Amino acid sequence: MGPVEAALHAELEGWGAEIVSSALAVSALDVARRLDQGKVSPASASLLHGQLRQYLSDLRELAPQKEETDTVDEIRAQREKRRRGTA
């Protein structure tokens, strides 16, 4: 596994099994493998990079959104636990 494929695989894993097994992800991995082989012309490599970028954009839209919490949310959650007596 080359560096482009490895980086892509790591990113896909972070998005969950449903994304990893999608046809879009499989297509992206195929492009990454082709780029890692180094047997493509510079013009073809440019096209493949563009396609890979598009696949990643599409996959990010399909990926589950992570809930972002900030310090205020964490303090609020701690206060709620104390109020319920579970802290």
CORQUIHU-V372347 format. One record per helix or strand of 3 or more residues. SS is the DSSP state (a for helix, b for strand). FROM is the first residue (numbers start at 0). TO is the last residue. If there is no record, write none. Layout:
ss->SS from->FROM to->TO
ss->SS from->FROM to->TO
This chain:
ss->a from->2 to->13
ss->a from->16 to->19
ss->a from->22 to->36
ss->a from->41 to->61
ss->a from->70 to->83
